[in-house]
Amino acid sequence: MNRVLIDTNVLVHLLFKTLDDDTDALVRDYSTQVYISSTSVKEFIHLVQTGRIKTKTKKLEKKSVFELLEKDFHIEVLYTTKQHLEEFEKLPSVPNHNDPNDRLIISQALSNRLELVSSDLQFVNYRKYGLEFIKAKHTAKKKEKMKR
């Protein structure tokens, strides 16, 4: 069974059906256990509340983010623990990447031995610290997808 942690940008593209076919298939495959960091959930909620993401999708009109994640997409929220923060404390910053939210998400992937799926190319720089990284791509057009 694959176990992956998706980044905030993957959630956005999953919701708007703009993930590339390979990433979409991985995330929707029932044999893949998909997690999302509580940090990504916080970021996503903030993006919606500040209008940076327009959610005129029916999936979010009458549901909480948690209901969407857990019931519609079968994604488990990975809450921050002391172990994650200890990993965060010892994880060095890499040049040109100082986002503490990203580093916490990376720390969670490392602590839980999860592959991290993101379109953020800065994450590649953390492979030298043991991060298993899968590069997600997105398409410009919305695609029709089956519900997972």
C-alpha positions in Angstrom: 0.0 0.0 0.0 1.3 3.4 -0.9 1.2 6.1 1.8 1.4 9.7 0.7 1.2 13.1 2.2 -0.3 15.7 -0.2 0.7 19.3 -0.1 -1.8 22.2 -0.1 -1.4 22.8 -3.8 -2.3 19.2 -4.6 -5.5 19.6 -2.6 -6.4 22.7 -4.6 -5.8 21.0 -7.9 -7.6 17.8 -6.8 -10.6 19.9 -5.9 -10.6 21.8 -9.1 -9.8 18.7 -11.2 -6.6 20.1 -12.6 -4.1 17.4 -11.5 -2.1 15.6 -14.1 -3.3 12.1 -14.8 -0.5 10.3 -13.0 -0.9 12.3 -9.8 -4.7 12.1 -9.9 -4.6 8.3 -10.4 -2.2 8.0 -7.4 -4.3 10.1 -5.1 -7.6 8.5 -6.1 -6.3 4.9 -6.0 -8.0 3.0 -3.2 -4.8 1.2 -2.4 -3.1 4.5 -1.6 -3.5 5.9 1.9 -3.6 9.6 1.4 -2.9 12.1 4.3 -2.9 15.8 4.4 -1.2 17.9 7.1 -3.3 19.9 9.5 -1.0 22.8 8.4 -2.2 22.3 4.8 -5.8 22.3 6.0 -5.2 25.6 7.8 -3.5 27.1 4.7 -6.5 25.9 2.5 -9.1 27.4 4.9 -7.1 30.7 4.9 -6.9 30.8 1.1 -10.7 30.3 0.9 -11.5 32.9 3.6 -9.3 35.5 2.0 -10.7 35.0 -1.5 -7.4 33.7 -3.0 -9.3 30.6 -3.9 -12.8 30.9 -5.3 -14.8 27.9 -4.3 -17.8 28.0 -6.4 -17.7 24.3 -6.5 -20.7 22.4 -5.2 -18.4 20.2 -3.1 -17.7 23.1 -0.7 -21.0 24.9 -0.8 -22.7 22.8 1.9 -19.8 20.9 3.5 -17.0 21.6 5.9 -13.4 21.1 4.7 -13.1 18.1 6.9 -16.2 16.5 5.5 -14.9 17.1 2.0 -11.5 15.6 2.8 -12.6 12.6 4.9 -15.9 11.6 3.2 -15.6 12.7 -0.4 -11.9 12.2 -1.0 -11.0 9.7 1.8 -8.0 11.8 2.9 -6.9 11.5 6.5 -5.8 14.7 8.3 -2.4 14.3 9.9 -2.3 16.5 13.0 1.0 18.0 14.2 2.6 16.1 17.1 5.6 16.6 19.3 7.6 14.1 17.1 6.8 16.3 14.0 8.0 19.4 15.8 11.2 17.7 16.9 11.9 16.7 13.3 11.1 20.3 12.3 13.5 21.7 14.9 16.4 19.7 13.4 15.5 20.1 9.7 17.8 22.6 8.1 16.5 25.3 5.8 17.7 25.1 2.3 18.7 28.1 0.2 15.8 30.1 -1.2 13.2 28.2 0.8 12.3 29.4 4.3 8.5 28.7 4.4 7.9 27.3 7.9 4.6 25.7 6.9 6.4 23.8 4.1 9.1 22.7 6.4 6.6 21.5 8.9 4.8 19.5 6.2 8.2 18.1 5.1 8.9 17.2 8.8 5.6 15.3 9.0 6.5 13.3 5.9 9.9 12.5 7.2 8.6 11.5 10.7 5.9 9.3 9.3 7.9 7.9 6.4 5.4 9.2 3.9 6.1 10.2 0.3 5.3 13.9 -0.2 3.3 14.8 -3.2 3.6 18.5 -4.3 4.2 20.7 -7.3 6.6 22.8 -5.2 10.0 22.2 -6.8 11.8 23.5 -3.7 10.9 20.2 -1.9 13.4 18.4 -4.1 16.1 20.1 -2.1 15.0 18.1 1.0 15.8 14.7 -0.6 19.2 14.9 0.9 17.6 14.7 4.3 15.6 11.6 3.4 12.5 13.1 1.9 10.8 10.9 -0.7 9.2 13.4 -3.1 6.8 12.9 -5.9 6.4 15.8 -8.3 2.8 16.7 -9.0 1.9 18.5 -12.1 -1.3 20.3 -13.0 -3.2 21.0 -16.1 -4.7 24.3 -17.2 -8.1 22.8 -18.0 -10.6 21.4 -15.6 -11.2 17.7 -16.2 -14.2 15.5 -15.5 -13.2 13.0 -12.9 -14.9 10.2 -11.1 -15.3 10.6 -7.4 -12.8 8.5 -5.4 
